[in-house]
Amino acid sequence: MLNFFYLLIFYRSGSSELCFQHLCHLLKVVKHIAHYHGRPEKTYLIVLTGRLLSLLPNKHKVQIVEMFPPHTEPLVWQALSVKALPEKLRASVIESLMRSAILHAENFLTLPASVKLYSHMVCIGSLFLCLGYL
């Protein structure tokens, strides 16, 4: 965990563009490991991405929302704190995530059972929990 502290100091002393680029790369990694539950690597990445998002200026936060739209990338948004977004953008992201979660819940109830569908629903369920703490 001490390494993350030094990494954040490095990011903070760099430009906001450097922070933005690193966050984009880390979010792509988070996207690929979204279904690995209970792994410490995932936890570390989630903590790091959340802290990096809070360091970004608002223009880069808007770009993150455009690059990873909440309605198509809800699992990426598990790793990001919507509290770090500006108020109007936060409301838009929360609404989009809620719509996506409801759609996934409807699919879960209507589509035939599968391991993939169940795994995805577990991730969406944890996203609901994250939104509940706002």
N, C-alpha and C positions, 0 to 999 in steps of 0.2 A: 504494500500500500504506500510505502514511502516513495517508491519509484513514481507513482502517480503524482505525488506532490511535486517532485522535481520536474515531471513532464508538464504539469500545469504551469509551473513557473516559466518553463521554456516557451510554452504556447503564449503565455501572457506577455512575455518580453518580445515575442515576434509580432508580425503584422496581423491584422484581422483577416487578411487574405490567406495567410499561412494557416491560421486557425480554421478558417472555413474549408480549405482544401483538405486538411487532415480530418476534419469532422466528416466530410463527404466520403472519404475513403473508409473511415471507421464505420459509418452507417451502412456502407455496402457489405462490410464484413458482418455486421450485426444482422443484416438481412439474410445472410446465408446460414447463420447459426441460430436463427430465431427459434427453431424447434428443439434445441438442446437445453433441456430443463435441468436446473440444479448444477450447472457447470460453473466453476469459479471464473473461468475465462469470460463467460458471458456476463457475469456479474461485474467484473472489472471493466469490461467494455461499456456496459450500461452506465456505470458511475462516471467513467471518463467522458462519454458522449454527452451526458447531462451537464457536466461541468463545462465542457467546451461550448455547448449551445449558449450557456449563460454569459460567456465571454464575448460572444459575437454582437456586432451592431445590428440594428433592426433590418437593414437592407439585406444582410446575409441570412437572417432568420427567415425572411420572405423567400429568399432563394432556396433555402432548405425545404420549405413547405412546397415550393414548385417542383423541386427535384424528387421529393418523396411525398406525393399527394396522400393525405391521410385515408382517403376512400379506397385507394389501391394498395397502399403500403401500411396497413394498420399495425403489423408486427414491428416495423421499424419505429413506430411511434410509442411502442412500449419502452423503448430505450431513451426517449426524449421527454423532458419535463415541459409540459405545455405551460407551466407557470412562468417559464422564462420568456414566453412570447409576449409581444405587445397585446393589449386588451382586445382589440378588434380581431386581430389574427388568431388569438387564443380562442375566441368565441367561434370563429369559423372552423378552426381545426377540431374543436370539441364536437361541434355539430356534425361534421363530416365523419368523425370517428364513431359517433353514436349511430349514425345512419348505417355505416359499414357493419357495425356490431349487430344491429338489428337484422340486417340482410343475411349475415352469416348465421345468426340464430334461426332465422326462418329456413335457410338451406339445411341446417342441421336437423330440423324437425321434419322436413319434407323429403329430403334425398335419402336413398338407401344408405344404410350404415356402412362405414369403412374406417379403417385405422387412420388413414390420412385425414378424413373429415373430423374424426374425434380429436386427433392431435391439434388440428387447426382450431377447433372449438375451444380446447383448453387454453390456447394462447389468447384467443379472443376474450375468453372469460377472465383471464388475468388482466387484460386491457380494461375491461369493465371495472375491475377492482381499482386499477390505477386512476381511472376517471372518477370513481367514487370518492377519492381522497382529495379532490380539488376544492 
